[in-house]
Amino acid sequence: MNRKVVELPDIPAAGEELEDYVAALFQASGHYVEKSIVGSDPADIFELDIVTTDYAHERPRRRLTEVKGGGWGYTDLFKVVGWMQYLKIQDGAFFITRWDDRESAPGKMGPLGLDVVCFEDFKTAPEEFTERGFGTFATQELIELWRHSYGAERRFVKLLNKRAKKGDEGAKAAKAYHRQINNGTFLARAPEESLALLYEAYGEHPKLTRGYAQELDGNGFDPQSEASDSASYRAMLRGEYPELQACTYLEHRARLSILKAAVDYALEHPDGAPGVILEGKNWFFQGLTYHALPATFHDGMTWLREQPNFSRYASFWQQLLWGWGGFYLDDREEQEFEWMSKYSGIPVDEIPVALEAFDRFFPIPGGWFVNAGPTDVRMVKMVPWIFQGIGAHHRRVQYGLDEQLNLAALNPSSQYTLSDLGKRINCAVDFLLDQP
């Protein structure tokens, strides 16, 4: 077992660390979180720190959040209010670490829907977060987990940007794909428009990871590649080539984004897509974009609407992929499903159904979940080892393993469970320590 440890500062520095901390508070309290969204409309460029969606209510509640470590003023506050109005988001929050002689800001901005919150003492920040009504935590240990997860995400994006600058065509394609997934669909006017844009991007990059692996093998980038004999690709499946792992992350991000848009559409149109309507003497066909989506999507939507708690499925899968590492332990299924239920708000007896979502919307031969040999690790295919390592670390916390990182205390039922978990933890630690 790797004895190196990734340590997080108790007081996050201004900038990315602080943004990750605030985002982790929302993620750990059950929200769906979108971060670092860059948009232009059409020429003015803006960046949104955090947008969260709370699916615990009858109607989803979105919140726009800005984070500042210092050097802020009322201009920044009113800028956020303007974004809220433009994006039709009713709730906003502005997190800071010092008042800068503006203690009256909460009273002035509250009537405009913007909460101004100052974390002067990070030891009490989670309690203050809850007291202000933003959310509650099943366990505060999840905050640290999500800070690690966001650190991996940022490093993936930076690595791809670095490789793109060096001329890797696969990295250039991955960088463009990330912009489409993370930014390009956010300003869509309706869920069906977002779905159309996401499926278009998804269809343009059907084999992104395989194509980039071909390039790393010296054969040139081929985004349509079906080759399975790539040495780089096989090595990626063993936890190597973080740039390829970053591509598998993006491919799952695209699927997750489609699932979220599907949930949003089903909530907006609970009785199905709108059809033909009469306005005056003219007939209009609504939902044309929606009806043009793939048949697999429509099958998935039929299944989704039948599930009583489908509104929580997007946030559940975000937790599953980037917090749980995209896997659960077969021999501890009952306990793990109870935890998943506790964190997601989905009844425990519905967790197995929620785990079907990728199979329903993106069916593949054999399904998305697999046990790779004699192991208790039942995982979603192609989840990066680095996120699996974060999920394995999550189990150490969940099961209260000792300070010596003794995974053997799990007493697994299958031969390779301990080595599988250990290798993935090592992979995550090495990546987080080695990448800037």
TIPATOR-992637 format. One record per residue (C-alpha): residue number from 1; x, y, z. Coordinates in pm, 1 decimal, always signed. Layout:
<sepas>
     k          x          y          z
   NUM          X          Y          Z
...
</sepas>
This chain:
<sepas>
     k          x          y          z
     1       +0.0       +0.0       +0.0
     2     +124.2     +349.0      -88.9
     3     +194.6     +534.2     +237.2
     4     +198.0     +877.9      +71.1
     5      -96.7    +1093.6     +176.6
     6     -279.8    +1375.4       +0.7
     7     -342.2    +1642.3     +262.3
     8     -595.1    +1920.9     +226.4
     9     -547.3    +2253.3     +405.8
    10     -794.9    +2322.2     +685.4
    11     -822.6    +2676.0     +550.9
    12     -853.5    +2667.1     +171.0
    13     -658.4    +2929.1      -18.6
    14     -838.6    +3189.1     -227.2
    15     -917.1    +3087.7     -584.1
    16     -962.3    +2727.1     -689.2
    17     -921.3    +2576.6     -340.6
    18    -1190.4    +2802.0     -194.9
    19    -1423.1    +2741.5     -488.0
    20    -1376.0    +2365.8     -447.8
    21    -1450.6    +2392.2      -75.6
    22    -1780.3    +2575.7     -125.1
    23    -1879.7    +2340.9     -407.4
    24    -1799.0    +2046.4     -179.1
    25    -2038.9    +2183.6      +82.9
    26    -2320.6    +2180.3     -169.9
    27    -2223.3    +1839.8     -313.9
    28    -2191.6    +1683.0      +31.5
    29    -2541.2    +1807.3     +117.8
    30    -2696.8    +1630.0     -180.1
    31    -2704.3    +1895.5     -453.6
    32    -2619.3    +1840.5     -818.8
    33    -2318.2    +2064.2     -883.3
    34    -2188.7    +2229.1    -1200.4
    35    -1866.6    +2430.2    -1182.8
    36    -1653.3    +2680.1    -1374.0
    37    -1905.2    +2745.9    -1650.5
    38    -1769.2    +2980.6    -1915.9
    39    -2016.2    +3137.8    -2156.5
    40    -2044.9    +3409.6    -2417.5
    41    -2359.6    +3580.7    -2538.7
    42    -2257.9    +3648.3    -2805.7
    43    -1933.5    +3837.7    -2748.6
    44    -1926.4    +3912.7    -2374.7
    45    -1746.5    +3635.9    -2188.1
    46    -1852.8    +3545.5    -1834.8
    47    -1764.5    +3269.7    -1591.2
    48    -1994.8    +3123.4    -1330.1
    49    -1820.7    +2967.2    -1030.5
    50    -2089.7    +2722.7     -917.7
    51    -2446.9    +2640.4    -1018.4
    52    -2631.1    +2390.2     -800.3
    53    -2963.5    +2212.2     -839.3
    54    -3155.6    +2081.2     -540.2
    55    -3391.9    +1801.7     -644.7
    56    -3528.0    +1744.2     -293.2
    57    -3824.3    +1973.5     -358.9
    58    -4134.2    +1930.8     -571.5
    59    -3971.0    +2157.8     -829.3
    60    -3591.2    +2170.9     -872.3
    61    -3429.4    +2474.4     -711.8
    62    -3126.1    +2620.1     -884.7
    63    -2876.2    +2845.7     -712.4
    64    -2599.0    +3057.0     -863.5
    65    -2298.3    +3086.8     -633.3
    66    -1993.8    +3312.4     -654.7
    67    -1685.9    +3266.5     -435.1
    68    -1436.6    +3540.3     -344.5
    69    -1139.1    +3512.6     -113.0
    70    -1097.2    +3890.6      -93.1
    71    -1104.1    +4211.9     -288.6
    72    -1479.8    +4215.8     -343.0
    73    -1732.9    +4496.3     -352.7
    74    -2093.6    +4581.0     -431.7
    75    -2011.3    +4576.1     -802.4
    76    -1942.3    +4202.3     -768.4
    77    -2266.4    +4148.8     -578.9
    78    -2481.5    +4327.8     -834.2
    79    -2302.8    +4142.4    -1114.2
    80    -2421.9    +3814.0     -963.7
    81    -2775.9    +3951.4     -928.6
    82    -2763.8    +4045.6    -1297.1
    83    -2655.7    +3694.5    -1391.8
    84    -2939.1    +3552.3    -1180.7
    85    -3193.6    +3763.5    -1364.3
    86    -3046.0    +3683.8    -1705.2
    87    -3037.0    +3309.3    -1635.8
    88    -3375.5    +3315.2    -1455.7
    89    -3226.1    +3171.3    -1138.0
    90    -3409.3    +3295.0     -828.9
    91    -3157.4    +3194.2     -560.4
    92    -2801.8    +3319.9     -534.7
    93    -2516.6    +3307.3     -285.6
    94    -2192.9    +3501.1     -248.5
    95    -1931.1    +3336.9      -23.6
    96    -1639.8    +3538.2     +113.0
    97    -1370.1    +3497.6     +379.6
    98    -1364.8    +3854.1     +512.4
    99    -1613.5    +4138.2     +526.1
   100    -1385.6    +4419.6     +407.6
   101    -1598.3    +4665.5     +608.6
   102    -1917.2    +4562.3     +428.6
   103    -2103.7    +4383.1     +707.5
   104    -2427.6    +4544.6     +589.5
   105    -2416.0    +4355.8     +256.7
   106    -2645.6    +4066.5     +363.1
   107    -2928.1    +4304.3     +457.8
   108    -2898.3    +4497.8     +134.1
   109    -2870.8    +4198.0     -100.3
   110    -3113.8    +3960.0      +71.8
   111    -3426.1    +4121.0      -79.4
   112    -3270.7    +4064.6     -423.9
   113    -3239.0    +3689.6     -362.8
   114    -2862.9    +3694.2     -297.0
   115    -2730.9    +3551.3      +32.0
   116    -2393.3    +3695.3     +136.3
   117    -2203.8    +3455.4     +363.4
   118    -1867.3    +3512.1     +529.3
   119    -1661.5    +3214.3     +646.9
   120    -1432.1    +3380.1     +898.4
   121    -1373.2    +3049.3    +1079.0
   122    -1364.7    +2735.7     +864.1
   123    -1400.8    +2515.2    +1171.4
   124    -1761.7    +2626.5    +1195.1
   125    -1826.5    +2671.2     +821.0
   126    -2031.5    +2349.2     +777.5
   127    -2253.6    +2439.6    +1071.8
   128    -2303.3    +2791.7     +938.3
   129    -2380.5    +2649.2     +594.5
   130    -2658.2    +2438.5     +747.0
   131    -2786.6    +2716.2     +972.7
   132    -2822.9    +2944.3     +670.9
   133    -3052.6    +2685.7     +510.1
   134    -2828.9    +2572.6     +224.5
   135    -2838.4    +2203.7     +316.3
   136    -2755.7    +1935.5     +572.0
   137    -2487.4    +1666.6     +567.6
   138    -2537.4    +1295.9     +617.1
   139    -2176.8    +1309.7     +738.9
   140    -1926.1    +1594.8     +724.1
   141    -1652.4    +1356.9     +604.2
   142    -1812.6    +1389.3     +259.7
   143    -1681.7    +1747.6     +237.1
   144    -1319.7    +1630.7     +229.4
   145    -1410.0    +1355.0      -15.8
   146    -1552.9    +1604.0     -265.2
   147    -1258.1    +1839.4     -228.5
   148    -1034.9    +1550.5     -340.4
   149    -1274.0    +1469.2     -624.3
   150    -1276.3    +1827.3     -752.9
   151     -897.6    +1831.8     -729.8
   152     -881.8    +1529.9     -960.7
   153    -1127.3    +1690.6    -1201.7
   154     -926.0    +2012.3    -1222.5
   155     -603.8    +1823.8    -1277.7
   156     -759.9    +1622.7    -1558.4
   157     -865.7    +1941.2    -1737.2
   158     -525.0    +2105.8    -1686.0
   159     -346.1    +1794.4    -1811.1
   160     -551.9    +1786.7    -2130.0
   161     -490.1    +2158.6    -2184.9
   162     -117.5    +2100.9    -2140.3
   163     -111.5    +1810.0    -2384.3
   164     -320.4    +2010.0    -2633.3
   165      -61.6    +2290.3    -2625.8
   166     +204.4    +2032.0    -2706.0
   167       +8.9    +1938.8    -3018.7
   168     -172.9    +1617.1    -2924.7
   169     -476.1    +1598.9    -3153.3
   170     -658.9    +1373.0    -2908.1
   171     -609.3    +1626.6    -2630.7
   172     -732.0    +1907.3    -2857.7
   173    -1048.5    +1709.3    -2931.1
   174    -1093.8    +1631.2    -2560.4
   175    -1050.5    +1999.3    -2471.9
   176    -1318.5    +2098.2    -2723.6
   177    -1543.8    +1818.4    -2595.3
   178    -1508.4    +1947.1    -2239.9
   179    -1611.3    +2295.8    -2348.8
   180    -1920.1    +2151.7    -2519.3
   181    -2022.8    +1945.1    -2216.7
   182    -1937.2    +2192.5    -1943.2
   183    -2020.4    +2522.3    -2111.8
   184    -2189.3    +2481.5    -2446.8
   185    -2525.6    +2352.7    -2331.3
   186    -2566.5    +2560.3    -2016.5
   187    -2733.4    +2852.6    -2193.1
   188    -2975.7    +2630.0    -2383.1
   189    -3323.0    +2780.1    -2376.2
   190    -3498.7    +2455.6    -2282.8
   191    -3410.5    +2099.3    -2170.2
   192    -3482.0    +1957.4    -2518.8
   193    -3234.9    +2203.3    -2673.5
   194    -2977.6    +2103.6    -2415.9
   195    -3040.9    +1737.0    -2495.8
   196    -2998.9    +1795.3    -2868.4
   197    -2666.7    +1975.5    -2814.8
   198    -2543.1    +1705.9    -2577.3
   199    -2631.2    +1421.7    -2813.4
   200    -2463.4    +1606.0    -3098.4
   201    -2142.7    +1638.5    -2895.2
   202    -2176.6    +1278.3    -2775.9
   203    -2210.6    +1156.2    -3134.6
   204    -1904.6    +1351.9    -3249.4
   205    -1679.2    +1176.4    -2998.8
   206    -1792.9     +812.6    -2997.3
   207    -1442.2     +671.2    -2943.7
   208    -1247.9     +963.6    -2798.7
   209    -1036.7     +756.8    -2558.7
   210     -959.8     +481.2    -2810.8
   211     -872.9     +738.9    -3075.2
   212     -632.3     +923.2    -2846.1
   213     -476.5     +591.0    -2742.8
   214     -406.5     +521.4    -3110.9
   215     -225.7     +855.0    -3131.6
   216      -15.5     +777.9    -2823.9
   217      +74.8     +447.4    -2991.0
   218     +211.9     +647.5    -3284.5
   219      -70.2     +577.8    -3529.4
   220     -241.5     +915.2    -3536.9
   221     -563.3    +1031.4    -3370.7
   222     -875.4     +851.5    -3492.7
   223    -1196.1     +946.5    -3305.8
   224    -1385.5     +670.3    -3488.9
   225    -1136.9     +399.5    -3389.7
   226    -1275.5      +59.9    -3293.1
   227     -930.3      -87.4    -3228.3
   228     -900.0     -283.1    -2904.1
   229     -535.7     -388.0    -2943.1
   230     -384.9      -51.1    -2849.6
   231     -100.7      -85.9    -2599.4
   232     -176.4     +256.5    -2452.1
   233     -545.2     +174.1    -2418.0
   234     -470.8     -152.7    -2237.4
   235     -230.0      +30.8    -2006.6
   236     -498.3     +290.7    -1933.3
   237     -724.4       +7.2    -1815.1
   238     -451.0      -75.6    -1560.5
   239     -442.7     +278.7    -1425.2
   240     -173.6     +430.5    -1648.9
   241     -191.2     +722.1    -1895.8
   242     -383.2     +985.6    -1695.9
   243     -454.7    +1176.6    -2018.7
   244     -656.4     +877.4    -2140.5
   245     -825.8     +844.4    -1803.7
   246     -922.3    +1210.3    -1842.2
   247    -1093.3    +1118.4    -2169.9
   248    -1295.3     +840.4    -2007.6
   249    -1395.4    +1094.6    -1743.8
   250    -1525.9    +1325.3    -2016.6
   251    -1716.9    +1043.9    -2184.5
   252    -1895.6     +968.3    -1856.8
   253    -1948.2    +1340.1    -1793.9
   254    -2136.8    +1354.5    -2122.9
   255    -2360.2    +1062.2    -2022.5
   256    -2423.3    +1218.6    -1683.1
   257    -2516.3    +1551.0    -1845.0
   258    -2764.8    +1374.8    -2072.8
   259    -2917.4    +1196.5    -1772.6
   260    -2957.7    +1529.9    -1590.1
   261    -3119.4    +1691.4    -1894.1
   262    -3353.7    +1390.2    -1918.3
   263    -3454.9    +1431.6    -1553.1
   264    -3514.2    +1804.2    -1607.1
   265    -3723.7    +1734.8    -1917.3
   266    -3932.9    +1470.4    -1742.1
   267    -4000.6    +1711.0    -1456.6
   268    -4098.7    +1989.1    -1695.1
   269    -4316.3    +1756.8    -1908.2
   270    -4449.0    +1489.8    -1668.6
   271    -4710.2    +1367.5    -1917.4
   272    -4473.2    +1332.9    -2208.9
   273    -4352.4    +1558.3    -2487.0
   274    -4595.8    +1822.8    -2610.8
   275    -4755.4    +1743.0    -2944.0
   276    -4965.4    +1937.8    -3191.6
   277    -5149.2    +2244.2    -3059.5
   278    -5391.2    +2487.4    -3221.1
   279    -5319.7    +2858.5    -3194.5
   280    -5589.8    +3057.1    -3370.5
   281    -5630.5    +2895.7    -3709.9
   282    -5279.5    +2745.4    -3720.1
   283    -5151.5    +2412.1    -3594.3
   284    -4804.1    +2398.3    -3438.0
   285    -4596.6    +2088.3    -3367.8
   286    -4416.7    +2128.5    -3036.6
   287    -4127.2    +1917.1    -2915.1
   288    -3985.5    +1852.5    -3262.3
   289    -3628.6    +1862.2    -3128.2
   290    -3721.7    +1614.8    -2856.5
   291    -3883.0    +1369.9    -3098.0
   292    -3569.0    +1374.1    -3314.7
   293    -3353.8    +1230.5    -3033.7
   294    -3234.6     +864.7    -3054.1
   295    -3474.8     +578.7    -2988.2
   296    -3258.5     +464.5    -2694.1
   297    -3323.9     +799.9    -2529.7
   298    -3701.6     +769.4    -2572.8
   299    -3690.7     +417.3    -2426.9
   300    -3492.9     +555.3    -2135.6
   301    -3744.6     +834.0    -2081.9
   302    -4034.6     +586.8    -2072.1
   303    -3850.1     +389.2    -1803.8
   304    -3745.7     +704.6    -1614.1
   305    -4098.6     +840.2    -1577.1
   306    -4207.9     +510.1    -1419.9
   307    -3965.8     +552.5    -1127.6
   308    -4114.3     +731.0     -823.3
   309    -3790.8     +909.3     -728.2
   310    -3639.2     +971.3    -1071.9
   311    -3584.7    +1340.3     -990.1
   312    -3288.4    +1238.0     -772.9
   313    -3123.4    +1012.0    -1030.5
   314    -2884.6    +1271.4    -1177.7
   315    -2746.8    +1376.3     -838.4
   316    -2729.7    +1008.1     -737.9
   317    -2519.1     +922.7    -1042.8
   318    -2295.3    +1222.9     -987.2
   319    -2232.2    +1091.5     -636.2
   320    -2182.8     +737.3     -767.6
   321    -1927.8     +825.5    -1036.8
   322    -1711.7    +1087.8     -868.0
   323    -1766.6    +1014.9     -497.5
   324    -1823.1     +638.6     -473.3
   325    -1574.1     +575.5     -754.9
   326    -1836.3     +421.2     -980.9
   327    -1850.5      +94.9     -785.8
   328    -1996.4      -84.2     -488.5
   329    -1872.4     -390.1     -298.8
   330    -2073.8     -703.0     -376.2
   331    -2013.1     -865.8      -39.0
   332    -2123.4     -547.2     +143.0
   333    -2406.0     -455.6      -92.4
   334    -2669.7     -416.0     +177.9
   335    -2457.8     -169.8     +378.3
   336    -2340.0      +21.4      +72.3
   337    -2692.0      +58.4      -64.7
   338    -2805.5     +190.9     +274.0
   339    -2533.6     +457.2     +259.5
   340    -2620.6     +544.3      -99.3
   341    -2981.5     +583.7       +6.9
   342    -2885.5     +802.9     +300.6
   343    -2674.2    +1034.6      +84.4
   344    -2906.5    +1054.7     -215.8
   345    -3252.2    +1052.3      -57.4
   346    -3356.3     +757.5     -276.3
   347    -3524.1     +475.1      -76.7
   348    -3286.9     +185.0      -29.2
   349    -3510.6      -60.6     -214.1
   350    -3495.3     +166.3     -521.1
   351    -3113.9     +188.2     -533.8
   352    -3080.8     -121.0     -761.4
   353    -3328.0      +41.6    -1002.1
   354    -3142.0     +374.0     -997.5
   355    -2824.5     +182.8    -1086.8
   356    -2993.3      +79.1    -1414.1
   357    -2998.5     +434.1    -1553.2
   358    -2692.0     +406.9    -1779.8
   359    -2810.7      +70.5    -1912.2
   360    -3148.4     +223.9    -1993.6
   361    -3020.7     +536.3    -2169.1
   362    -2691.3     +406.8    -2313.5
   363    -2735.8      +30.0    -2360.5
   364    -2421.7     -170.4    -2438.7
   365    -2362.1     -547.1    -2469.3
   366    -2329.9     -701.8    -2124.3
   367    -2436.8     -383.2    -1944.9
   368    -2236.4     -111.6    -1772.9
   369    -2161.1     -291.8    -1444.8
   370    -1894.9     -560.1    -1433.3
   371    -1677.4     -757.3    -1191.3
   372    -1328.1     -768.7    -1340.8
   373    -1234.7    -1116.4    -1222.1
   374    -1255.5    -1264.4     -869.4
   375    -1320.0     -936.9     -686.6
   376    -1602.7     -786.4     -483.9
   377    -1563.1     -457.9     -673.1
   378    -1865.4     -427.3     -902.9
   379    -1791.2     -123.7    -1112.1
   380    -1920.4      +90.6    -1393.3
   381    -1704.5      +28.0    -1697.4
   382    -1449.2     +292.5    -1790.3
   383    -1461.7     +499.7    -1471.3
   384    -1105.0     +635.3    -1435.3
   385     -885.5     +456.0    -1183.6
   386     -818.2     +790.7    -1018.4
   387    -1184.8     +832.8     -928.1
   388    -1204.7     +466.9     -831.5
   389     -916.0     +540.0     -594.4
   390    -1111.1     +825.4     -438.3
   391    -1403.5     +585.0     -400.4
   392    -1175.6     +327.0     -238.6
   393    -1052.5     +591.9       +5.6
   394    -1417.7     +672.4      +73.0
   395    -1462.4     +312.2     +190.6
   396    -1175.4     +351.0     +435.7
   397    -1361.0     +643.3     +589.7
   398    -1703.0     +476.6     +574.6
   399    -1586.8     +155.7     +737.5
   400    -1372.0     +335.0     +996.6
   401    -1047.7     +162.1     +905.3
   402     -746.3     +236.1    +1123.5
   403     -485.7     +507.6    +1072.1
   404     -247.7     +260.6     +905.4
   405     -487.5     +242.8     +608.5
   406     -553.5     -121.9     +678.8
   407     -786.4     -237.3     +401.5
   408     -751.9     -595.4     +523.0
   409     -998.9     -508.8     +796.9
   410    -1268.7     -526.5     +529.4
   411    -1219.7     -904.5     +528.6
   412    -1345.6     -934.4     +167.9
   413    -1495.9    -1250.2      +27.2
   414    -1306.9    -1243.4     -306.0
   415     -939.2    -1296.7     -377.3
   416     -840.0     -971.7     -545.5
   417    -1061.9     -718.1     -369.6
   418     -786.2     -581.1     -144.8
   419     -530.8     -550.2     -423.3
   420     -790.6     -386.6     -651.1
   421     -873.8     -123.3     -390.0
   422     -511.3      -68.2     -293.7
   423     -390.4      -20.6     -650.2
   424     -659.4     +233.2     -718.6
   425     -582.9     +430.2     -402.8
   426     -216.5     +439.6     -501.5
   427     -309.1     +557.2     -850.1
   428     -521.5     +842.1     -713.1
   429     -260.1     +950.2     -457.4
   430      +20.9     +951.9     -713.0
   431     -186.9    +1154.4     -957.5
   432     -298.6    +1411.9     -702.3
   433      +54.7    +1456.2     -569.4
   434     +231.2    +1462.1     -905.8
   435       -1.9    +1690.5    -1101.6
   436      +13.9    +2067.9    -1044.5
</sepas>
